[in-house]
Amino acid sequence: MRDIRFAAVAAVLLAGAPACVNPRAQANMAQAVMEMGTAVQNVQQDLQTTQATVDSLRAVVAYQDTLIQRLATLTQVPWPPPRH
């Protein structure tokens, strides 16, 4: 979905450029679009890494919560503790 939006934005930028633009300016614009695409891919990879880390931490917290609940049950301690 994001790739489609990126391609659409790139197409609009390139189509909106006048036909008699300096070739060097066109090359610079194409390079900027390529760099923007690389930056978007890097952000997506960072987001995937962050999501994997969050998922892993959720699993650890769930395990620890279960362990605490079992220990509280075995020792007959009310869990979660009452709030005052």
N, C-alpha and C positions, 0 to 999 in steps of 0.2 A: 504494500500500500504506500509506504513512504517512498519507495523507489519510483512508483508511478508519479507521485507528486513532484519528486525531484526532477524527473524527466520532463514533466509538464512545465515546470518553472524554467528549466534550461531551454526548452523549445520556445517558450514565450520570449525569453531574453534574446535568443539567437534570431528569432523571426522578427522581433521588433527593431533590430539593428538596421540602420539604413543600408541600402545596397552599395553605396559608394564609400564605404568606410575603409580606412587604411588597413591593408592586410596585417600590419604589425599589431594594430589595435584588435583586429579579429583574433589573431593568435593569442594575444594577451587575455582576451575575454575567454577564449576556449580553455586556456591554461587555468584561469581563475575558476571556471566551471568544473574542471577536472579536480582541482584542489578542494573545491567545496564538496564534491562527491566523495573524495577520500576522507575529508573531515567528518562527513555524515556517517560513513562506514565506521570510522574509529569511535564515534560517539555510540553507535549501535552496539559495537563490540564491548565497549565499556559498560553499557547498560545491561547487556547479557551477563557479563561477569558480575556486576553488582547484584543482579537478580539471583544468580546462582549462589552467591554468598549469603544473601538474605534468606533464601530457601534453606540453605544448610544451617544457618543460625536458628531458624524456626524449628528445624528438626531437633537440634540440640536442646533448645529450650523445652520443647514438648517432652523429650526424654527425661530431662531433669525434673520437670514438673510431675511427671508420672512417678519417678523415683521418690521425690519428696512426699507425694501423696501416699505411696505404699509404706514408707517409713513412718509417716504420721499415723497411718492405720495400725501398724504393728505396735507402735508405742502408745496408742490410744490418746494421741494428742489431736485436738480439733484442728482441722485444716480446711480451708484457710483460717488463719487466726481471726477471732472476732474483732471487729472494729469498734472502737469506743469513741 
